[in-house]
Amino acid sequence: MEESKITMPAECDYDPWVAAFVCELHMFFGAPVSNSECKNKTDKLLYIWSLVGIANALRVEEQMWKAMKDRVDPKKAAEKFCRWFWIRHGKMIVEDSPNFGGRGTAAKALSIKK
């Protein structure tokens, strides 16, 4: 089985439009736009969760967002991309995050004997 990594497009590092587009996607979902913006553990988890969803969506629908690159304002492009993804896949780019607050819940559930 081939291991797959979720990574952001390389253009994020050098293309101002792509970087702005990704920031707009984070803001669209109310997530911090960078690791340095995170003030606490909850922010950090939200940032990572949204980063995974955004990276996946950018990979899956690469042709769509690249068609808007440098042609559409990044904020409008982010809104269009979110709408497009919803129509095509029936889900949000950044889905509701799981509840990370219940520490030990899974371990307790696994230890219950029938």
C-alpha positions, 0 to 999 in steps of 0.5 A, a space after each residue: 500500500 502506497 503512503 500518501 501525504 497531504 501537502 499544500 501546493 508548492 505554489 503556496 511558497 512563492 505565488 502571492 495569489 495562491 498564498 492569498 487564496 489559501 488564506 481566504 479559504 482558512 478565513 472562510 471557515 473561521 480558522 487561523 491562517 497560520 501556525 503563528 496566529 494560533 493562541 492556544 491548543 484549540 486554535 492549533 487543532 482548528 488550524 491543522 484540521 482546516 489545513 488538511 481539508 484545504 490541502 485535500 480539496 486543492 489536490 482533488 480540484 486542482 484544475 478548478 482553482 488553477 483556472 481562477 489563478 490570477 484571473 479572479 480576486 482570491 477572496 471571490 475565488 475562495 467563495 467560488 471554490 467552496 461552492 464548487 466543492 460542495 456541489 461536486 462532492 456534497 461536503 464542505 472543504 473543512 468539515 466539522 472537526 471531531 471533539 478532541 476534548 474527551 480524552 480517554 474516551 476511546 480507550 474506555 470504549 475499547 476496554 468494555 467487555 461484552 
